[in-house]
Amino acid sequence: MSENNPENPYAKPVQPAEPAPVAPPAPYAQPVQPAPYGQQPGQYVQQPGGYAPAPATDPGKTMAIIAVILPFVGFSLVGLILGIIAKVKSKKAGYKNTLALVAIIISAVAIVVSIIGGIILIVFLGNLANEITQACQDGVGTVTVNGQIVDCTTVNP
């Protein structure tokens, strides 16, 4: 009963066999040949099992995302400019950046809507001022225009 088992808790423990030595990892790649002074160094050899290079990314992708967001927070013109820049960067890199095109379209529509809204607001305020001025020319102290009471002493005809 020299084995280490639950029946004999006082037996000597058996030492496990030592593991086989492991070869050290391969060193980093070294240049194939040293380059003479003033010339380009030699090519590096990639070790087996090395990592592949990172995939190329679209250089205008982040800018396109920002360009899509900006028209919704009131910066349509900046969004349009960034969308155009993102589209050009992506095209130069060989990518088709649909998000940049979407940003250009959204920004252009937002600019047109803002211009139309501004024109409508100016016309409305001009008509309102004209109505108040016409109503106060009669010499009355207060008038009602569009359901609002206006004091004619504050209006200078």
Residue pairs with C-beta under 8 A, 6 or more apart in sequence:
1 7
1 8
1 11
2 11
2 12
3 11
3 14
4 11
4 12
4 13
4 14
5 11
26 47
28 47
29 44
29 45
29 46
29 47
30 44
30 45
31 41
31 42
31 43
31 44
32 42
32 43
32 44
32 45
33 42
34 41
34 42
35 41
35 42
56 93
58 90
58 93
58 95
58 97
59 89
59 90
59 93
59 95
60 85
60 86
60 87
60 88
60 89
60 90
60 93
60 95
60 97
60 100
61 86
61 90
61 97
61 99
63 82
63 85
63 86
63 89
63 100
64 82
64 83
64 86
64 87
64 90
64 97
64 99
64 100
64 102
64 103
65 99
66 79
66 82
67 79
67 80
67 82
67 83
67 86
67 100
67 103
67 104
67 107
68 79
68 83
68 99
68 102
68 103
68 106
69 79
70 76
70 78
70 79
70 82
70 107
71 79
71 80
71 103
71 106
71 107
71 110
76 107
76 110
76 111
76 114
77 107
77 111
79 103
79 106
79 107
79 110
80 103
80 104
80 107
80 108
80 111
82 103
83 100
83 101
83 103
83 104
83 107
84 100
84 104
86 97
86 99
86 100
86 103
87 97
87 100
87 101
87 104
89 97
90 96
90 97
90 100
91 97
128 145
128 146
131 145
131 146
132 143
132 145
132 150
132 155
133 155
133 157
135 143
135 145
135 150
135 152
136 143
136 150
136 152
136 155
136 157
137 157
140 152
141 151
141 152
141 153
142 149
142 150
142 151
142 152
143 149
143 150
143 152
144 150
